[in-house]
Amino acid sequence: MSFQHVLAIETSCDDTSVAIVRADGFVMRCLVANQDLVHKPFGGIVPEIASRNHTLQILPLLDELIEKTHLSWDKIDGIAVTSRPGLIGSLLVGIVTAKTLALVHNKPFIGINHLEAHLLAPFLFDEEMSKKSGLKFPYLALAISGGHTQLYDVKDLGNYLVLGRTVDDAAGEAFDKFAKHLGLGFPGGVRVDREAKNGDCRAYTLPRTMNKADGYDFSFSGLKSAAVRLIDSLGVDERASRRADLCASFQEAVVESLMIRLDKAARGLGCDRVVLTGGVSANSRLRQVAAEWAEKNNFELYIPPLRYCTDNAAMVGYAGIQRLLRGECNSQNLAPSADDLPEDFTRPLE
């Protein structure tokens, strides 16, 4: 069967997103409804609230998507939906919606690993951004978000070797916890990035953990704890007056920790194509440092535009249409999973 257009649904956490994507990676339209305001009073994502809001947002978003793309259902060849990993209640909303649409319109559908979608996000392009002609398999990818910090050797579609991962907190989680302790609010990563632009990144000394350890694993709990102790050691007035310096110093420690491991992996693999993806790849300081590093070392660096870094259905649609083109699809028995499936990724020494 030929797959020209796929409708995609993403509800793995708190963002509700729908998109229609072509087989070549062109995003016809991608819509996202975030829930920042409803989770802000709690300082983090409340799973029950997230899933409840998905049920309110998803059908209006789908109606708007169909209207804005001017595509009738006979022009949509299949459906892709995030089925793992993520919050079970949130995933369930997307999966049930995809299953229902597949039954009603007699369309094949497929469940996609959210992390695989992030790894393939750099292949996306749209009316505002041309296709990246130089990106091809294999490449090294660093996926960084609120729940994940992992290095992958991306060999081909469906062939992903996990080189390293965080042994504790993810980078995005560390940003959020630091921001909460400093009183910046939620979501933390964006606020730290904004404050850091006016700060001195060398004002405070914070640790870069595990950088001398073997392998490619990350750790951010020690950095987070050191930052919390630093904040607690300051008076209320100093916290306020030095907030930009605190943010810049913390951000620099996270960025350096990420870049040290990325550099080590790129040299170890001898791979000159490198991808940064996931929500934290939207961080302006990380983008700047990575671009300078790539230029200095003659690496080809690919980072999705901001709209495709955070959770979005377009990346799910691209991963889905590639798998549907290979003849893969799921039955109505598809269930959500909070974790990866064993066949999703391979790991050294397994």
Secondary structure, 3 states (H helix, E strand, C coil): CCCCEEEEEECCCCCEEEEEEECCCEEEEEEEECCHHHHHHHCCCCHHHHHHHHHHHHHHHHHHHHHHHCCCHHHCCEEEEEEECCCHHHHHHHHHHHHHHHHHHCCCEEEEEHHHHHHHHHHCEECCECCCCCCCCCEEEEEECCCCEEEEEEEECCEEEEEEEECCCCHHHHHHHHHHHHCCCCCHHHHHHHHHCCCCCCCCCCCCCCCCCCCCCECCHHHHHHHHHHHHHCCHHHHHHCHHHHHHHHHHHHHHHHHHHHHHHHHHHCCCEEEEECHHHHCHHHHHHHHHHHHHHCCEEECCCHHHHCCCHHHHHHHHHHHHHCCCCCCCCCCCCCCCCCCCCECCCC
